Amino acid sequence: MKTLRYFLTLLLPLALSCSSPTVPTASSSVDELPSIYPDYIDVTIPCNIAPLTFEIKEQGDEYVTRLSSGGYEIVEGGNIVAPSIEKWQSLIAAANGNEVKVEVFVEKQGQWNAYKPFNYKVSPDSIDNYISYRLIPPSYVCYETLTISQRNLTNYDESVIYNNMLAATENNGSCINCHSYKNYRTDNMQFHIRQENGGTFFMHNGKPVKLNMATDSTLSAGVYPAFNPVYDVVAYSVNKTGQIFHTRNSNKVEVQDVASDVIIYNPVANCVTNISNAPNDLEVFPWWSPDGRTLYYGSAHFEVMDSNNTVMKEEIIRYKDIKYDILRRSWNPDTYEFGPVDTVFAATKLGKSATFPRISPDGRYLLFALGEYGCFHVWHKDADLYLHDLKTNESWPLTEANSDDAESYHSWSSNSRWILFSSRREDTNYTRLFIAHVDADGKASKAFVLPQESPDFYPMFDRSYNVPEFMIEPVRMTPQEIAEIVKSEAVKVTYSSTGR
């Protein structure tokens, strides 16, 4: 009986808290914004995004939050604000491209305090329904447990595209990376498998195959991919990569290319050809223009100055001297010939390094990461996102979206109005995904973290997000079906000097 009475005592406050909350009729105004996590204060959000749940961090005994717009309101009780998807959709519809007002009331010792309201600006620009990303432990030896996963942005549904452990073990491990799609659709996609069952999972017009892309005439198998949005070719950088680890530098890790070139792959002819393989140039992260006739990529010129050193040793000594510009070359799809090199953004003249060029689908803007040196900015705290206007040749930082920590691995939505990127701004160790609106004039809004069903998700989640990509549809093959392809014999790719 004592146990029953104890449970009833615990359940009584719970039952009372489940009654419908009401906004206090009398309260004292507090001239400051409430402390909430995640920070969703005054952000611009898509009209089709999942509810932005948050926790009120102010000390108090009772909490009430009102979200209102266009005559519709949601009143939530408790320090966890988590509207249902149905109510949230009605609220966003009522906003009709305007603002949602958020009012937070906190009661402490019998006194209600009304904090300064904040707003969600609801953009009429929708966001692609799906994204995909890698989930990986933040360690250098535990990558066997990683997955490539996909998420529906209109709700919280997440599913695994492929689990690395389906075709590997800890004793015979592998690493999956560099998932990519053509025109945001999944009937043309790819990702790499390293080590055990190594190769490239490649989907061409809905037909999957595993490829062995290494040839005697190329530096390595394909690494960082870029599907041509119009023509049936894929550009890759081919890389010989090494890592160095800092003992006192806060950047922790350097990922460096000992050598790297750019190639293209023709899936119809199943052949590759070199685009550029200058011996002292490091070329990486290709990306096509929307018309499919110009290829952008990063390039660093690096020469060994001490003949007693290997390239790797010299790069370790002079790692801060490795700086990348963003170049482009025209491409003729009839002849497969590339034009001369044109420098788009000369970061080296600024003493900086620019990497990971991504062109907005409307062709207006080049989005890239700018840091002091190197090409793998995911580890560089100084790395920020920049825009370059391809019409005016002006460049500027996306100040509103950037932070004091690393921003990298960015992608555009299919309508060119949203960017998705990884950032370490929350705790400096784990990369999380952030979303920001970019208007037609190239002005970015304050970035917000990918919404989760529970606001305490991220502090409890021990995986990093990286390589985020937008999609307009999910991958429909099951992980088990993909695993059968991964475990199959790889089809050998041939080399062709003409690319056909």
Residue pairs with C-beta under 8 A, 6 or more apart in sequence:
17 77
17 78
20 75
20 77
21 64
21 75
21 76
21 77
21 78
22 64
22 75
23 64
23 66
23 75
23 103
23 105
24 64
24 105
24 107
24 112
24 114
26 112
27 105
27 112
27 113
27 114
28 111
28 112
28 113
28 114
29 113
29 114
29 116
30 113
30 114
30 115
30 116
31 116
32 115
32 116
33 41
33 115
33 116
33 118
34 56
34 57
34 58
34 104
34 106
34 115
34 116
34 118
35 56
35 57
35 58
36 54
36 55
36 56
36 57
36 81
36 104
37 54
37 55
37 57
37 455
38 52
38 54
38 448
38 449
38 451
38 455
38 458
39 448
39 449
40 52
40 54
40 120
40 448
41 118
42 118
42 119
42 120
42 121
42 446
43 52
43 120
43 121
43 445
43 446
43 447
43 448
44 120
44 121
44 122
44 123
44 436
44 437
44 445
44 446
45 52
45 120
45 121
45 122
45 123
45 448
46 123
46 125
46 126
46 127
46 153
46 418
46 435
46 437
47 92
47 97
47 122
47 123
47 124
47 125
47 126
48 92
48 126
48 127
48 129
48 153
48 154
49 92
49 127
49 153
49 154
49 435
49 451
50 85
50 88
50 152
50 153
50 154
50 155
50 156
50 451
51 82
51 83
51 84
51 85
51 88
51 451
52 120
52 448
52 451
53 80
53 81
53 82
53 83
53 451
53 452
53 453
53 454
53 455
54 80
54 81
54 455
55 79
55 80
55 81
55 455
55 456
56 63
56 65
56 79
56 80
56 81
56 104
56 106
57 79
58 79
58 104
58 106
58 115
59 106
59 108
60 79
60 106
60 107
60 108
60 113
61 107
61 108
61 109
62 77
62 106
62 107
63 77
63 78
63 79
63 104
63 105
63 106
63 107
64 75
64 76
64 77
64 104
64 105
64 107
65 75
65 76
65 77
65 81
65 102
65 103
65 104
65 105
66 73
66 74
66 75
66 76
66 101
66 102
66 103
66 105
67 73
67 74
67 75
67 76
67 81
67 83
67 91
67 100
67 101
67 102
67 103
68 74
68 91
68 100
68 101
68 103
69 91
69 94
69 95
69 98
69 99
69 100
69 101
69 122
70 94
70 95
70 96
70 98
71 94
72 90
72 91
72 94
73 91
74 83
74 87
74 88
74 91
76 82
76 83
80 454
80 455
81 455
82 453
82 454
82 455
83 91
85 155
91 100
92 100
92 122
95 120
95 122
96 122
97 122
97 123
97 124
98 121
98 122
99 119
99 120
99 121
99 122
100 119
100 120
100 122
101 117
101 119
102 117
102 118
102 119
102 120
103 114
103 115
103 117
104 114
104 115
104 117
105 112
105 113
105 114
105 115
106 112
106 113
106 115
107 113
121 445
123 417
123 437
125 415
125 417
125 418
125 437
126 415
127 153
127 413
127 417
127 418
127 435
127 470
128 153
128 184
128 413
128 414
128 415
128 418
128 470
128 471
128 472
129 152
129 153
129 154
129 471
129 472
129 473
130 150
130 151
130 152
130 153
130 470
130 471
130 472
130 473
130 474
131 150
131 151
131 153
131 420
131 433
131 450
131 468
131 469
131 470
131 471
132 148
132 149
132 150
132 151
132 161
132 179
132 468
132 469
132 471
132 475
133 148
133 149
133 151
133 433
133 465
133 466
133 467
133 468
133 469
134 146
134 147
134 148
134 149
134 176
134 177
134 179
134 465
134 466
134 467
135 146
135 147
135 148
135 149
135 463
135 464
135 465
136 143
136 145
136 146
136 463
136 464
136 466
137 143
137 145
137 146
137 462
137 463
137 464
138 429
138 430
138 462
138 463
138 464
140 243
140 245
140 253
143 164
143 173
143 175
144 164
144 165
144 168
144 169
144 170
144 173
144 174
144 175
145 164
145 165
146 164
146 175
146 176
147 160
147 161
147 162
147 163
147 164
148 160
148 161
148 162
148 176
148 179
148 191
149 158
149 159
149 160
149 161
150 158
150 159
150 160
150 161
150 471
150 474
150 475
151 157
151 158
151 450
152 158
152 474
156 451
156 452
156 453
159 474
160 479
161 179
161 475
161 479
161 482
162 176
162 191
162 201
162 479
162 482
162 483
162 486
163 479
163 483
164 173
164 174
164 175
164 176
166 479
166 480
166 482
166 483
166 486
167 174
167 193
167 196
167 197
167 483
167 486
167 487
168 174
168 195
168 196
168 197
169 196
172 195
172 196
173 195
173 196
174 193
174 194
174 195
174 196
174 197
174 198
175 193
175 194
175 195
176 191
176 192
176 193
176 194
177 191
177 192
177 194
177 467
178 190
178 191
178 192
178 223
178 224
178 225
178 467
179 189
179 190
179 191
179 467
179 469
180 189
180 190
180 191
180 225
180 226
180 227
180 469
181 188
181 189
181 227
181 469
181 471
182 188
182 189
182 227
182 228
182 229
183 227
183 229
183 414
184 414
184 470
184 471
184 472
184 473
185 471
185 472
185 473
186 203
186 471
186 473
186 474
186 475
186 476
187 203
187 205
187 206
188 203
188 204
188 205
188 227
189 202
189 203
189 475
190 200
190 201
190 202
190 203
190 225
190 227
190 234
191 200
191 201
192 199
192 200
192 201
192 221
192 222
192 223
193 199
193 200
193 201
193 210
193 486
197 486
197 487
198 490
199 210
199 211
199 212
199 213
199 221
199 486
199 490
200 210
200 211
200 212
200 213
200 221
200 222
200 490
201 208
201 210
201 482
201 485
201 486
202 208
202 209
202 210
202 211
202 267
203 209
203 477
204 267
208 477
208 482
208 485
209 485
209 491
210 485
210 486
210 488
210 489
210 490
210 491
211 270
211 490
211 491
211 492
211 493
212 221
212 490
212 491
212 492
212 493
213 221
213 222
213 236
213 265
213 272
213 493
214 220
214 221
214 493
215 272
215 493
215 494
215 495
216 495
217 274
217 495
218 238
218 261
218 263
218 272
218 274
218 495
219 238
219 239
219 240
219 259
219 260
219 261
219 277
220 238
220 239
220 240
221 238
222 234
222 236
222 237
222 238
222 263
222 265
222 272
223 236
223 237
223 238
223 239
223 241
223 260
224 236
224 237
224 239
224 284
224 285
224 286
225 234
225 235
225 236
225 286
226 234
226 235
226 236
226 286
226 287
226 288
226 295
227 234
227 288
228 234
228 235
228 288
228 292
229 288
229 290
229 291
229 292
229 361
230 291
230 292
230 293
230 333
231 292
231 333
232 266
232 267
232 268
233 264
233 265
233 266
233 267
233 333
233 499
234 264
234 265
234 267
235 262
235 263
235 264
235 265
235 275
235 286
235 287
235 288
235 295
235 297
236 262
236 263
236 264
236 265
236 272
236 286
237 260
237 261
237 262
237 263
237 283
237 284
237 285
237 286
237 297
238 260
238 261
238 262
238 263
239 257
239 259
239 260
239 284
240 257
240 258
240 259
240 260
241 255
241 256
241 257
241 258
241 260
242 255
242 256
242 258
242 312
242 315
243 253
243 254
243 255
243 256
244 253
244 254
244 256
244 316
244 319
245 252
245 253
245 254
246 252
246 253
246 254
250 381
251 379
251 380
251 381
252 379
253 379
254 319
254 374
254 376
254 379
255 374
255 375
255 376
255 379
256 312
256 315
256 316
256 319
256 322
256 374
256 375
256 376
257 282
257 284
257 375
258 311
258 312
258 315
259 282
259 311
260 282
260 283
260 284
261 274
261 275
261 276
261 277
261 283
262 274
262 275
262 276
262 283
262 284
262 286
262 295
262 297
263 272
263 273
263 274
263 275
264 272
264 273
264 275
264 336
264 499
265 271
265 272
265 493
266 272
266 273
266 496
266 499
266 500
269 496
269 499
269 500
270 491
270 493
270 494
271 493
271 494
271 495
271 496
271 499
271 500
272 493
272 494
272 495
272 496
272 499
273 336
273 495
273 496
273 497
273 498
273 499
275 295
275 329
275 338
276 283
276 329
276 338
276 341
280 301
280 302
280 303
281 299
281 300
281 301
281 302
282 299
282 300
282 301
282 302
282 322
282 324
282 375
283 297
283 298
283 299
284 297
284 298
284 299
284 324
284 355
284 375
285 297
285 298
285 355
285 356
285 357
285 375
286 295
286 296
286 297
287 295
287 296
287 297
287 357
287 358
287 359
288 294
288 295
288 296
288 359
289 295
289 296
289 328
289 359
289 363
290 359
290 361
290 362
290 363
291 363
292 331
292 333
293 330
293 331
293 332
293 333
294 328
294 329
294 330
294 331
295 328
295 329
295 331
295 338
296 326
296 327
296 328
296 344
296 357
296 359
296 366
297 326
297 327
297 328
297 357
298 324
298 325
298 326
298 327
298 354
298 355
298 356
298 357
298 375
299 324
299 325
299 326
299 327
300 322
300 323
300 324
300 325
300 348
300 353
300 375
302 311
302 315
302 321
302 322
304 310
304 311
304 314
305 314
305 318
306 314
309 317
315 322
319 373
319 374
320 372
320 373
321 373
322 353
322 373
322 374
322 375
323 347
323 348
323 351
323 352
323 353
323 373
323 374
324 347
324 348
324 353
324 354
324 355
324 374
324 375
325 343
325 344
325 345
325 346
325 347
325 348
325 354
326 343
326 344
326 345
326 347
326 354
326 355
326 357
326 366
326 368
326 388
327 341
327 342
327 343
327 344
328 341
328 342
328 344
329 338
329 339
329 340
329 341
329 342
330 338
330 339
331 337
331 338
331 339
332 338
332 339
336 498
336 499
336 500
344 357
344 366
344 388
344 390
345 354
345 366
345 368
345 388
345 395
347 353
347 354
347 370
351 372
352 370
352 371
352 372
353 370
353 371
353 372
353 373
353 374
353 375
354 368
354 369
354 370
354 386
355 368
355 369
355 371
355 374
355 375
355 376
355 377
356 368
356 369
356 375
356 377
356 408
356 409
356 410
357 366
357 367
357 368
358 366
358 367
358 368
358 410
358 411
358 412
359 365
359 366
359 367
359 390
359 412
360 366
360 367
360 412
360 416
360 438
361 412
361 414
361 415
361 416
362 416
363 390
364 389
364 390
364 391
364 416
364 440
364 442
365 387
365 388
365 389
365 390
365 416
365 438
365 442
366 387
366 388
366 390
367 385
367 386
367 387
367 388
367 410
367 412
367 419
368 385
368 386
368 388
369 377
369 383
369 384
369 385
369 386
369 407
369 408
369 410
370 383
370 384
370 385
370 386
370 397
371 377
371 380
371 382
371 383
371 384
372 380
372 382
373 380
374 380
377 383
377 406
377 407
377 408
378 406
378 408
378 409
378 422
378 431
378 466
379 406
380 406
380 408
381 404
381 405
381 406
381 424
381 428
382 406
383 406
383 407
383 408
384 397
384 398
384 402
384 407
385 397
385 398
385 401
385 402
385 407
385 410
385 419
385 421
385 444
386 395
386 396
386 397
386 398
387 395
387 396
387 398
387 438
387 442
387 444
388 394
388 395
389 395
389 442
396 442
398 419
398 436
398 438
398 444
399 444
400 436
400 443
400 444
400 445
400 446
400 447
401 407
401 419
401 421
401 434
401 436
401 444
401 445
401 446
401 447
402 447
403 423
403 425
403 447
404 425
405 423
405 424
405 425
405 428
406 422
406 423
406 424
406 431
407 421
407 422
407 423
407 425
408 421
408 422
408 423
408 431
409 421
409 422
409 431
409 466
409 467
409 468
410 419
410 420
410 421
410 422
410 468
411 419
411 420
411 421
411 468
411 469
411 470
412 418
412 419
412 470
413 419
413 420
413 470
414 470
414 472
416 438
417 437
417 438
417 439
418 435
418 436
418 437
418 438
418 470
419 435
419 436
419 438
419 444
420 433
420 434
420 435
420 468
420 469
420 470
421 433
421 434
421 436
421 447
421 468
422 431
422 432
422 433
422 434
422 464
422 465
422 466
422 467
422 468
423 431
423 432
423 433
423 434
423 447
424 430
424 431
424 432
425 432
425 434
426 432
426 449
426 458
430 458
430 461
430 462
430 463
430 464
431 464
431 465
431 466
432 449
432 450
432 458
432 465
433 449
433 450
433 465
433 468
434 447
434 448
434 449
434 450
435 447
435 448
435 449
435 450
436 444
436 445
436 446
436 447
436 448
437 444
437 445
438 444
438 445
449 458
450 465
452 458
